[in-house]
Amino acid sequence: MNLHPIFVAGALTFGYLIGGVFFVKFWRRTHDVLFLAFAAAFGLMAVNQAVPAIYGIPDEALSGVYLLRLAAYLLIIWAILRKNMARPR
């Protein structure tokens, strides 16, 4: 079974957006910056999947789109380190 690349990109974009919405929901409940950072990272990952499909970019290596993924991963790492390095209250 061969799925069309735009269909796969759309499904992944939708999945990342749903994940981001859940993290926003958790952030609204707890006001923990970790959840807000994860929501933003998932938003970046959604954009990372959508941009090549929208603009017809055949290879991410030919554009700077992969920098969005890098930014998302760095945001996740920063949020985890911030949470683990925080002083206990």
VMD Tcl script that draws the C-alpha trace (Angstrom):
set ca {
  {0.00 0.00 0.00}
  {1.51 3.28 -1.13}
  {0.21 6.38 0.68}
  {0.48 9.78 -0.92}
  {3.17 11.93 0.83}
  {0.76 14.86 1.25}
  {-1.73 12.59 3.02}
  {0.98 11.38 5.40}
  {2.18 14.95 6.04}
  {-1.39 16.02 6.77}
  {-1.96 13.14 9.16}
  {1.27 13.89 11.01}
  {0.44 17.60 11.16}
  {-2.98 16.81 12.61}
  {-1.44 14.43 15.16}
  {1.10 17.02 16.29}
  {-1.63 19.64 16.63}
  {-3.79 17.31 18.72}
  {-0.80 16.59 20.96}
  {-0.18 20.31 21.32}
  {-3.81 20.91 22.28}
  {-3.55 18.29 25.02}
  {-0.42 19.96 26.39}
  {-2.19 23.35 26.39}
  {-5.03 21.71 28.33}
  {-2.55 20.36 30.89}
  {-0.83 23.75 31.08}
  {-4.14 25.53 31.74}
  {-4.80 23.12 34.60}
  {-1.34 23.25 36.22}
  {0.32 26.43 34.87}
  {3.54 24.42 34.54}
  {5.85 25.92 31.91}
  {6.94 22.40 30.88}
  {3.52 21.75 29.34}
  {3.50 25.10 27.56}
  {6.95 24.41 26.10}
  {5.83 20.96 24.91}
  {2.73 22.53 23.30}
  {4.92 25.05 21.48}
  {7.32 22.28 20.38}
  {4.44 20.22 19.02}
  {3.22 23.31 17.17}
  {6.65 23.69 15.60}
  {6.63 20.03 14.61}
  {3.20 20.51 12.99}
  {4.52 23.44 10.97}
  {7.60 21.37 10.10}
  {5.33 18.72 8.54}
  {2.95 21.14 6.85}
  {5.39 23.54 5.15}
  {7.01 21.02 2.75}
  {3.60 19.70 1.72}
  {2.12 23.16 1.20}
  {5.05 24.56 -0.75}
  {5.92 21.34 -2.59}
  {9.42 21.00 -1.16}
  {10.56 17.53 -2.24}
  {13.50 17.24 0.17}
  {13.85 18.91 3.56}
  {17.63 18.99 3.17}
  {17.20 21.48 0.32}
  {15.52 24.04 2.57}
  {15.68 25.37 6.08}
  {12.51 23.54 7.11}
  {14.46 21.07 9.22}
  {15.49 24.00 11.44}
  {11.91 24.02 12.77}
  {12.41 20.46 13.97}
  {15.71 21.43 15.56}
  {14.02 24.34 17.34}
  {11.29 22.01 18.63}
  {13.82 19.52 19.99}
  {15.87 22.27 21.62}
  {12.72 23.65 23.22}
  {11.87 20.23 24.64}
  {15.41 19.77 25.97}
  {15.35 23.24 27.52}
  {11.98 22.60 29.21}
  {13.10 19.26 30.65}
  {16.38 20.70 31.93}
  {14.57 23.70 33.43}
  {12.12 21.42 35.19}
  {14.84 19.12 36.56}
  {17.19 21.91 37.62}
  {14.51 23.88 39.46}
  {14.86 24.17 43.19}
  {12.24 22.34 45.22}
  {9.77 24.65 46.90}
}
mol new
graphics top color blue
foreach p $ca { graphics top sphere $p radius 0.5 }
foreach p [lrange $ca 0 end-1] q [lrange $ca 1 end] { graphics top cylinder $p $q radius 0.2 }
display resetview
